Amino acid sequence: MDFSPSERSLALQEQLHSFYERHIIPRWREWQIAIKRNNIREPDFVQDLRAEAKREGLWNMAVVNLGDGDPGTRLRNLEFAPLAEYMGRYHGSALVFNCQPPDVPNMIALEHDANAEQRERWLLPLLEGDMRSAFAMTEYDVASSDATNLRTSIRRDGDDYVINGHKWYITGAAHPDCEFFIVVGQTNPEAAPARQHSTIIVPTRTPGVRVSRELSYLGSRDATAPIGEVFFENVRVSSNNLLGREGDGFVSGQVRLGPARVHHCMRAIGNCEMLIELMMARAQERATFGRQIAKYDSVQNEIANSRIELEQARLMVQKTAWLLDRDGFRSARQEVSMIKVAVAQTYHRIADRALHIFGAMGGSEDTPIATAFSWARAFRIGDGPDEVHLRQIYRMEKQAALPLADSVHILPTS
């Protein structure tokens, strides 16, 4: 395995860092004040930053399989990893480069399954940055960690489908520029469990679609892709809106969720780097009982363990990106689940340590730590909770170990 960055990736890293130094960092405080204190979702200058990023070629870097003529930079997963990590240092800043969730995973799903009409109407505007989207999967009434539980109905009626369901914690659904949902629902309750569900494109302004409220998690709002609760009440769309084939809902879901999980992990590692830097600064500027905080063994151990765990997590993510580039998602299924657990837990531990070292300030809105802590905790639930991935990892481990059972030598007890 070779995780060495390509020359192209190194050049883009330098270009990206320069862009942050020139355009984002000088305005970052203004951006955060607008969100947290003035309740402004995106200051006007964000659109100017997006236009500049597009001009400089720092655009759509997360979509590996762009079509011919599609706008963007075609990067392999391993090439994109350090760029995503740097974006992750500044929560939400990936929006500037059109590399934000949930739009990127939706682009990937559309690249994979969209027909020509769907591509023209929905994918190309997403790639251009002219609209936003959401992926409507999680439901209020069932445990959605088991996707076979999903009960939103998608029923065929002549040349249309009629959709009824109640979704919530739908990332991006409450954004005013969200133009469509990719909805996961049940098209055939009599089929085998893995074939009951399908995905369908539902324009936001279709009669019967109602975004009832914006949601937060542990008090944190996602300003970039605000989370919504959505009702679909006798929503009628053309059968041409079906994404892929009937019964392929879980297949389509995995096409987008695999890269989504990897990208989340990449950004989380970047946010952890920021947290470690903040812990170091705080420990050196504060004193208790006549000693600088940084001189206490307990604080040194917390920061050192954070570094150890983060380096382990980064290597796991790099391996997963390398496997995805080499052989595709099927070859990296176990690794994707492993990094989803390992990075989420590492992120949670590091954010918790940062909260502790900062004391009262860590829980305030004056630092990014409270937001990091809330999203780190959410990361252990979203895109499959830890337990679901651990179960999947065990199953794959068991399957791999079975052929070796006869060759395992156990010492006799007597």
C-alpha positions as CSV (number, residue, x, y, z in Angstrom):
1,M,0.0,0.0,0.0
2,D,1.2,3.4,-0.9
3,F,-0.5,6.5,0.7
4,S,2.0,9.0,-0.8
5,P,0.1,12.0,-2.1
6,S,0.2,12.5,-5.9
7,E,1.8,15.6,-7.3
8,R,-1.7,16.8,-8.3
9,S,-2.9,16.4,-4.7
10,L,0.1,18.2,-3.3
11,A,-0.4,21.1,-5.7
12,L,-4.1,21.4,-4.8
13,Q,-3.3,21.2,-1.1
14,E,-1.0,24.2,-1.5
15,Q,-3.7,26.0,-3.5
16,L,-6.4,25.2,-1.0
17,H,-4.3,26.4,1.9
18,S,-3.6,29.6,0.1
19,F,-7.3,30.1,-0.6
20,Y,-8.1,29.7,3.1
21,E,-5.4,32.1,4.1
22,R,-6.6,34.7,1.5
23,H,-10.3,34.4,1.6
24,I,-11.8,32.2,4.4
25,I,-9.7,32.6,7.6
26,P,-9.9,36.5,7.5
27,R,-13.7,36.3,7.4
28,W,-14.2,33.1,9.4
29,R,-15.1,35.0,12.6
30,E,-17.6,37.2,10.8
31,W,-19.1,34.0,9.2
32,Q,-19.5,32.3,12.6
33,I,-21.0,35.5,14.3
34,A,-23.5,35.7,11.5
35,I,-24.6,32.1,12.1
36,K,-24.5,32.0,15.9
37,R,-25.5,35.4,16.9
38,N,-27.3,37.0,14.0
39,N,-29.1,33.8,12.8
40,I,-27.9,34.3,9.3
41,R,-27.5,31.0,7.5
42,E,-25.0,32.2,4.9
43,P,-23.5,35.7,4.7
44,D,-23.6,37.3,1.3
45,F,-19.9,36.9,0.8
46,V,-20.1,33.1,0.9
47,Q,-21.5,33.2,-2.7
48,D,-18.6,35.4,-3.7
49,L,-16.2,32.8,-2.2
50,R,-17.9,30.0,-4.1
51,A,-17.6,31.9,-7.4
52,E,-13.9,32.5,-6.7
53,A,-13.3,28.9,-5.8
54,K,-14.9,27.8,-9.0
55,R,-12.7,30.2,-11.0
56,E,-9.6,28.8,-9.3
57,G,-10.5,25.2,-10.1
58,L,-11.2,24.3,-6.5
59,W,-14.6,22.8,-7.3
60,N,-16.4,19.4,-7.0
61,M,-13.2,17.8,-5.8
62,A,-15.1,15.0,-4.0
63,V,-16.9,13.4,-7.0
64,V,-14.6,10.8,-8.4
65,N,-16.6,9.7,-11.5
66,L,-17.5,13.0,-13.1
67,G,-19.0,12.7,-16.5
68,D,-17.4,14.2,-19.6
69,G,-17.9,17.9,-19.6
70,D,-19.1,18.0,-16.0
71,P,-17.6,20.9,-14.0
72,G,-15.1,20.0,-11.4
73,T,-11.7,18.5,-10.5
74,R,-11.6,14.7,-10.8
75,L,-9.7,13.5,-7.7
76,R,-9.3,10.0,-6.5
77,N,-10.4,9.3,-2.9
78,L,-6.8,9.2,-1.6
79,E,-6.0,12.5,-3.4
80,F,-9.1,14.1,-1.9
81,A,-8.5,13.0,1.6
82,P,-6.0,15.7,2.8
83,L,-8.2,18.4,1.1
84,A,-11.3,17.2,2.9
85,E,-9.4,17.0,6.1
86,Y,-8.4,20.7,5.8
87,M,-11.9,21.7,5.0
88,G,-13.0,19.8,8.1
89,R,-11.0,22.2,10.3
90,Y,-13.5,24.9,9.6
91,H,-17.0,23.3,10.0
92,G,-19.2,24.0,7.0
93,S,-16.5,25.6,4.9
94,A,-16.7,22.7,2.3
95,L,-19.7,24.6,1.0
96,V,-17.3,27.1,-0.6
97,F,-15.9,24.4,-2.9
98,N,-19.2,22.6,-3.6
99,C,-17.9,19.6,-1.5
100,Q,-20.6,19.7,1.2
101,P,-22.9,16.9,2.4
102,P,-25.5,15.9,1.5
103,D,-25.1,17.3,-2.0
104,V,-21.9,15.4,-2.8
105,P,-23.3,11.9,-2.0
106,N,-26.4,12.8,-3.9
107,M,-24.3,13.8,-6.9
108,I,-22.6,10.4,-6.6
109,A,-26.0,8.6,-6.5
110,L,-27.2,10.6,-9.5
111,E,-24.0,9.9,-11.5
112,H,-24.6,6.2,-10.8
113,D,-28.4,5.9,-11.4
114,A,-29.8,9.0,-13.1
115,N,-31.3,8.7,-16.6
116,A,-30.6,11.5,-19.1
117,E,-33.6,13.6,-18.1
118,Q,-32.8,13.3,-14.4
119,R,-29.2,14.2,-15.1
120,E,-30.1,17.3,-17.0
121,R,-32.7,18.5,-14.5
122,W,-31.1,17.6,-11.2
123,L,-27.4,16.5,-11.4
124,L,-26.0,19.3,-13.6
125,P,-27.4,22.1,-11.5
126,L,-26.0,20.4,-8.4
127,L,-22.6,20.2,-10.0
128,E,-22.8,23.9,-11.0
129,G,-23.7,24.8,-7.4
130,D,-27.1,26.3,-8.6
131,M,-29.2,24.3,-6.2
132,R,-29.2,22.2,-3.0
133,S,-30.6,18.7,-2.2
134,A,-31.5,16.3,0.6
135,F,-31.6,12.5,1.1
136,A,-34.8,11.5,2.9
137,M,-34.2,8.2,4.6
138,T,-34.5,8.4,8.4
139,E,-38.1,8.0,9.8
140,Y,-39.7,9.2,13.0
141,D,-41.8,6.1,13.8
142,V,-39.3,3.3,13.3
143,A,-35.7,2.4,14.2
144,S,-34.1,3.5,11.0
145,S,-30.7,2.0,11.9
146,D,-32.4,-1.1,10.4
147,A,-33.3,0.1,7.0
148,T,-35.8,-2.7,6.4
149,N,-38.0,-1.0,8.9
150,L,-38.6,2.0,6.7
151,R,-42.3,2.4,6.1
152,T,-42.7,5.5,3.8
153,S,-44.9,4.1,1.0
154,I,-44.2,4.7,-2.7
155,R,-47.2,3.3,-4.5
156,R,-47.6,3.0,-8.3
157,D,-50.7,4.7,-9.6
158,G,-50.9,4.6,-13.4
159,D,-48.0,6.7,-14.8
160,D,-47.3,8.2,-11.3
161,Y,-46.0,7.2,-7.9
162,V,-47.9,8.4,-4.8
163,I,-45.7,8.9,-1.7
164,N,-46.8,9.0,2.0
165,G,-44.4,9.1,4.9
166,H,-42.9,11.0,7.8
167,K,-39.1,11.6,7.7
168,W,-36.9,13.5,10.1
169,Y,-33.3,14.4,10.8
170,I,-33.0,15.0,7.0
171,T,-29.8,16.9,6.4
172,G,-30.3,19.8,4.1
173,A,-34.1,19.6,4.0
174,A,-34.6,22.9,5.8
175,H,-32.3,24.9,3.4
176,P,-34.3,27.4,1.3
177,D,-32.3,26.4,-1.8
178,C,-33.1,22.7,-1.4
179,E,-34.8,21.9,-4.7
180,F,-35.4,18.1,-4.4
181,F,-35.3,15.1,-2.1
182,I,-34.0,11.6,-3.0
183,V,-36.6,9.7,-1.0
184,V,-36.2,6.1,0.2
185,G,-39.5,4.3,0.5
186,Q,-41.3,1.0,0.3
187,T,-42.5,0.1,-3.2
188,N,-43.3,-3.6,-2.6
189,P,-43.9,-4.8,1.0
190,E,-44.4,-8.4,-0.3
191,A,-40.9,-8.7,-1.8
192,A,-37.8,-10.0,0.0
193,P,-36.7,-7.5,2.7
194,A,-33.7,-6.3,0.6
195,R,-35.9,-5.8,-2.4
196,Q,-38.9,-3.9,-0.9
197,H,-37.5,-0.4,-1.1
198,S,-36.7,2.1,-3.9
199,T,-35.4,5.6,-4.3
200,I,-37.3,8.4,-6.1
201,I,-36.7,12.0,-6.8
202,V,-39.3,14.4,-5.3
203,P,-39.1,18.1,-6.1
204,T,-39.4,20.2,-2.9
205,R,-42.3,22.2,-4.2
206,T,-44.5,19.3,-5.1
207,P,-48.0,19.5,-3.5
208,G,-48.1,17.5,-0.3
209,V,-44.4,18.0,0.6
210,R,-44.2,19.8,4.0
211,V,-41.0,20.7,5.8
212,S,-42.5,21.2,9.3
213,R,-39.5,22.5,11.2
214,E,-35.7,22.8,11.4
215,L,-34.1,20.5,13.9
216,S,-30.9,20.8,16.0
217,Y,-28.8,18.1,17.7
218,L,-27.7,18.7,21.3
219,G,-28.6,22.3,20.6
220,S,-26.4,22.7,17.5
221,R,-27.8,23.7,14.2
222,D,-26.2,22.9,10.9
223,A,-26.3,26.2,9.1
224,T,-24.7,24.8,5.9
225,A,-27.2,22.0,5.5
226,P,-30.0,22.7,8.0
227,I,-31.7,19.5,9.2
228,G,-35.5,19.2,8.7
229,E,-38.5,17.2,9.6
230,V,-40.5,16.4,6.4
231,F,-44.0,15.1,5.8
232,F,-45.0,13.5,2.4
233,E,-48.8,13.5,2.2
234,N,-50.2,12.0,-1.0
235,V,-47.3,13.4,-3.0
236,R,-47.7,12.5,-6.6
237,V,-44.7,12.5,-9.0
238,S,-44.1,10.9,-12.4
239,S,-42.8,7.4,-12.6
240,N,-39.9,8.9,-14.6
241,N,-38.7,10.2,-11.2
242,L,-37.8,6.7,-10.0
243,L,-34.0,6.6,-9.5
244,G,-32.7,3.3,-10.9
245,R,-35.0,0.3,-10.8
246,E,-37.8,-0.7,-8.4
247,G,-36.4,-2.7,-5.5
248,D,-32.9,-1.2,-5.9
249,G,-33.3,1.2,-3.0
250,F,-30.7,-0.3,-0.7
251,V,-28.2,-0.7,-3.6
252,S,-28.6,3.0,-4.5
253,G,-28.3,3.9,-0.8
254,Q,-25.0,2.1,-0.5
255,V,-23.6,3.8,-3.7
256,R,-24.0,7.1,-1.9
257,L,-23.5,6.1,1.7
258,G,-20.1,4.5,1.1
259,P,-18.4,7.7,-0.1
260,A,-20.4,9.8,2.3
261,R,-19.0,7.8,5.3
262,V,-15.5,8.2,4.0
263,H,-15.9,11.9,3.4
264,H,-17.4,12.4,6.9
265,C,-14.4,10.6,8.4
266,M,-11.9,12.8,6.4
267,R,-13.6,16.0,7.6
268,A,-13.8,14.7,11.2
269,I,-10.0,14.1,11.2
270,G,-9.5,17.7,10.2
271,N,-11.8,18.9,12.9
272,C,-9.8,16.8,15.4
273,E,-6.6,18.5,14.3
274,M,-8.2,21.9,15.1
275,L,-9.3,20.5,18.6
276,I,-5.8,19.3,19.4
277,E,-4.3,22.7,18.4
278,L,-6.9,24.4,20.7
279,M,-6.1,22.1,23.6
280,M,-2.4,22.9,23.2
281,A,-3.0,26.6,23.2
282,R,-5.4,26.5,26.2
283,A,-3.0,24.3,28.2
284,Q,-0.2,26.8,27.7
285,E,-2.1,30.0,28.5
286,R,-3.9,28.9,31.7
287,A,-2.5,28.1,35.2
288,T,-4.1,26.4,38.2
289,F,-2.7,26.0,41.7
290,G,0.4,27.8,40.7
291,R,1.3,25.6,37.7
292,Q,0.7,26.0,34.0
293,I,-2.0,23.5,32.9
294,A,0.3,22.0,30.3
295,K,2.7,20.9,33.1
296,Y,0.2,18.5,34.6
297,D,0.7,14.8,33.5
298,S,-3.0,14.3,33.1
299,V,-3.3,17.1,30.5
300,Q,-0.2,15.9,28.7
301,N,-1.6,12.4,28.6
302,E,-4.9,13.6,27.2
303,I,-3.3,15.5,24.4
304,A,-0.8,12.7,23.7
305,N,-3.5,10.1,23.5
306,S,-5.5,12.3,21.2
307,R,-2.5,12.5,18.8
308,I,-2.0,8.7,18.9
309,E,-5.7,7.9,18.3
310,L,-5.9,10.5,15.5
311,E,-2.9,9.1,13.6
312,Q,-4.3,5.6,13.9
313,A,-7.7,6.9,12.5
314,R,-6.0,8.8,9.7
315,L,-4.1,5.7,8.5
316,M,-7.3,3.6,8.5
317,V,-9.0,6.3,6.4
318,Q,-6.1,6.4,4.0
319,K,-6.2,2.6,3.6
320,T,-9.9,2.7,2.9
321,A,-9.5,5.5,0.3
322,W,-6.7,3.5,-1.3
323,L,-8.9,0.4,-1.5
324,L,-11.8,2.3,-2.9
325,D,-9.6,3.8,-5.6
326,R,-8.1,0.4,-6.5
327,D,-11.1,-2.0,-6.4
328,G,-14.2,0.0,-5.6
329,F,-16.7,-0.1,-2.7
330,R,-17.2,-3.9,-2.5
331,S,-13.5,-4.4,-1.7
332,A,-13.6,-1.9,1.1
333,R,-17.0,-2.6,2.8
334,Q,-15.4,-3.8,6.0
335,E,-12.9,-0.9,6.1
336,V,-15.7,1.6,5.5
337,S,-17.6,0.2,8.5
338,M,-14.4,0.1,10.6
339,I,-13.5,3.8,9.9
340,K,-17.1,4.8,10.6
341,V,-16.8,3.3,14.1
342,A,-13.1,4.2,14.8
343,V,-13.2,7.8,13.6
344,A,-16.6,8.6,15.2
345,Q,-15.3,7.3,18.6
346,T,-12.0,9.0,18.3
347,Y,-13.7,12.3,17.3
348,H,-16.0,11.9,20.3
349,R,-13.1,11.3,22.8
350,I,-11.0,14.2,21.5
351,A,-13.9,16.6,21.6
352,D,-14.7,15.5,25.1
353,R,-11.1,16.1,26.2
354,A,-11.1,19.5,24.6
355,L,-14.3,20.4,26.5
356,H,-12.7,19.3,29.7
357,I,-9.4,21.2,29.2
358,F,-11.3,24.4,28.2
359,G,-13.7,24.2,31.1
360,A,-16.7,26.5,31.0
361,M,-15.5,28.2,27.8
362,G,-15.5,24.9,25.9
363,G,-19.3,24.7,26.3
364,S,-19.9,28.2,25.1
365,E,-20.4,29.5,21.6
366,D,-17.1,31.4,21.8
367,T,-15.1,28.4,20.6
368,P,-16.0,25.6,18.1
369,I,-15.6,22.9,20.7
370,A,-19.3,22.6,21.8
371,T,-20.3,22.3,18.1
372,A,-17.6,19.7,17.5
373,F,-18.7,17.7,20.5
374,S,-22.4,17.7,19.4
375,W,-21.5,16.6,15.9
376,A,-19.0,14.0,17.1
377,R,-21.8,12.5,19.2
378,A,-24.2,12.6,16.3
379,F,-21.6,10.9,14.1
380,R,-21.8,7.8,16.3
381,I,-25.5,7.5,15.3
382,G,-25.8,9.0,11.8
383,D,-25.0,6.9,8.7
384,G,-25.4,3.8,10.8
385,P,-24.8,3.7,14.6
386,D,-21.7,2.1,16.0
387,E,-23.5,-1.1,16.8
388,V,-24.8,-1.7,13.3
389,H,-21.3,-1.3,11.8
390,L,-19.8,-3.5,14.6
391,R,-22.3,-6.2,13.7
392,Q,-21.4,-6.0,10.0
393,I,-17.7,-6.1,10.8
394,Y,-18.2,-9.2,12.9
395,R,-20.2,-10.9,10.2
396,M,-17.4,-10.3,7.6
397,E,-14.7,-11.3,10.1
398,K,-16.6,-14.5,10.8
399,Q,-17.1,-15.3,7.1
400,A,-13.4,-14.7,6.5
401,A,-12.4,-16.9,9.4
402,L,-14.5,-20.0,8.7
403,P,-12.2,-21.5,6.0
404,L,-9.4,-21.5,8.6
405,A,-11.4,-23.3,11.3
406,D,-9.9,-26.7,10.6
407,S,-6.4,-25.5,10.6
408,V,-6.6,-23.8,14.0
409,H,-4.5,-25.7,16.6
410,I,-5.7,-25.5,20.1
411,L,-3.5,-26.8,22.8
412,P,-4.9,-29.8,24.7
413,T,-6.2,-29.2,28.2
414,S,-4.4,-32.1,29.6
